Each structure stands twice: as C-alpha cells, then as structure tokens.
Amino acid sequence: MEAVLRYQIVIDVYRCNSCGSCVEICPEKFYMNENTDKAEVADNDWWDQALIEQAISICPVQCIELIVKD
C-alpha cells in the first residue's frame, strides 16, 4: 500500500512583512487578511506542490513552512 503524505502550510505572522509575494505567486492558496494585513493560508483543497514551494522560497523573510504531517 502506498503511503499518502499530508502537508500543512504554516505562516509565522509575526515574521510576515506583508509583502504579498506568496499571494502573487500562488493566489489559490495564499491571501492577505484585510484586518491584519498579513498573509494567510486559504482553507481549500487546492494543491500545486511546485507553486506552493515557489511561494515559500520567494518569501523575503522566510516565514512560510511546509510541514509533513503523520
């Protein structure tokens, strides 16, 4: 049986500088919270590993993590 990896995206809102680069790269998964002006993860089933990893890598303050869940 093949193991299914599940991921969780975590944004450290204290480190987020509100640049919006993650939203520009991957608006299907990230959005800017209008109240806090910080990036947040969209609560949906959309997933494109390559785009998500690109958004994570382009973050200037490296506040986004992709965590493998058991």
C-alpha positions as CSV (number, residue, x, y, z in Angstrom):
1,M,0.0,0.0,0.0
2,E,1.3,3.4,-0.9
3,A,1.8,6.0,1.9
4,V,0.0,9.3,1.4
5,L,1.9,12.3,2.7
6,R,-0.2,15.1,4.1
7,Y,1.2,18.6,4.4
8,Q,0.3,21.6,6.4
9,I,1.3,25.1,5.5
10,V,2.2,27.4,8.4
11,I,2.8,31.1,8.3
12,D,4.6,32.9,11.1
13,V,2.5,36.1,11.2
14,Y,5.0,37.8,13.5
15,R,7.7,37.5,10.9
16,C,5.4,38.2,7.9
17,N,6.2,41.7,6.5
18,S,3.0,41.9,4.4
19,C,4.9,42.0,1.1
20,G,2.3,39.8,-0.6
21,S,4.8,37.8,-2.7
22,C,3.2,34.5,-1.8
23,V,-0.2,35.8,-2.9
24,E,1.3,37.0,-6.2
25,I,2.9,33.6,-6.9
26,C,0.1,31.4,-5.6
27,P,-3.3,33.2,-5.0
28,E,-5.1,29.9,-5.0
29,K,-3.5,29.0,-1.6
30,F,-2.5,32.4,0.0
31,Y,-4.4,35.6,0.6
32,M,-3.8,38.8,2.5
33,N,-6.0,39.2,5.6
34,E,-7.6,42.7,5.3
35,N,-7.7,43.2,9.1
36,T,-4.2,42.2,10.0
37,D,-2.5,42.9,6.6
38,K,-0.7,39.6,6.9
39,A,-0.6,36.6,4.6
40,E,-2.8,33.6,5.5
41,V,-3.4,30.2,4.0
42,A,-6.6,29.7,2.2
43,D,-8.8,26.9,3.6
44,N,-9.4,24.9,0.5
45,D,-8.3,21.6,-1.1
46,W,-6.4,23.2,-4.0
47,W,-2.8,21.9,-4.1
48,D,0.1,22.5,-6.5
49,Q,3.3,21.5,-4.8
50,A,5.6,23.3,-7.2
51,L,3.7,26.7,-6.9
52,I,3.5,26.4,-3.1
53,E,7.2,25.6,-2.8
54,Q,8.0,28.6,-5.1
55,A,5.9,30.9,-3.0
56,I,7.7,29.6,0.1
57,S,11.1,30.0,-1.4
58,I,10.5,33.6,-2.6
59,C,9.3,34.9,0.8
60,P,11.9,37.5,1.8
61,V,11.6,36.8,5.5
62,Q,11.1,33.0,5.2
63,C,8.0,33.0,7.4
64,I,6.2,30.1,5.5
65,E,6.8,26.5,6.3
66,L,5.6,23.3,4.7
67,I,5.3,20.6,7.3
68,V,4.8,16.9,6.7
69,K,2.1,15.6,8.9
70,D,1.8,11.9,10.0
